[in-house]
Amino acid sequence: MTLRTASATPRIRIGIGGWTYEPWRGPFYPPGLTQKRELEYASRKLTSIEINGTFYGSQKPASFIKWHDETPDDFVFSLKAPRYATHRRVLAEAQDSIERFFASGVTELKDKLGPINWQFPTTKQFDAEDFDAFLRLLPKRVEGHAIRHAVEVRHDSFKHPEFVALVREHGVAVVVSADGPYPQIADVTAPFVYARIMGTVEANERGYDEAALDQWAARLHRWASGSAPDDLETVVDAPPEATSRDVFLYVISGFKTRNPAAGIALIERVGALPEGRAKNSR
């Protein structure tokens, strides 16, 4: 079985970062739900989850198999790549870390493996030659499966046309950090879009007010349909190739207790929950 690359019908997938967080017990997870069933529950309310544990250390193949088996057939995980690959002075020397990551069992997620998010530290500045060397290390296929990559850069030096051209050449997405403290680069550079939003607040039960939720839903529809939002900052003033594409959005940070509610509100607005999923949620 091969992993998803670009689907015939583009999908908008919306989720949160991880699924284990004590303040979600009550506001999100029902009272009495055991911790071992939290992924099962979350995966039936959301359509994707970004796994954060892979950023800090290797996971076991058995964990990926378990996560695969506990979630619905149409569910997708994105993974944060290991910091050992991205938090280094010379990115071109990351090959061993990259190979260990893909040998750790990630493909046990099978067709539930979504994009890999390579997150860089705020101190990492753009070096075109070194960054190009890093992108060349990222495998397009692993064990016969297609792999999608996104880079989350957090230094203003990346707001440069050469960077956008470079990731576009490699078919790598730039993570859109639209309402967080990091540089916004909303250029579409890959056959999919990957966004992480960080603006949830305690005052709103769904994390965002109604106008903001409507605004995000409109942006998601525009990306999926092949265009792009006109209210997000890009580096290159040029429209993306007009083709439908998958979109992944994760509600991260902010007032974290509200993040599942924000994700569910966006799913309701864009109609992203597969038919029959809601009535089968438990």
Helices and strands as residue ranges (DSSP letters): E 12-17, G 22-24, G 35-37, H 38-45, E 48-51, H 53-56, H 61-70, E 76-80, H 83-86, G 91-93, H 95-102, G 106-112, E 113-119, H 128-137, E 141-142, E 145-146, E 149-152, G 156-158, H 161-170, E 173-174, E 192-197, H 210-225, E 246-251, G 256-258, H 259-270, H 277-280
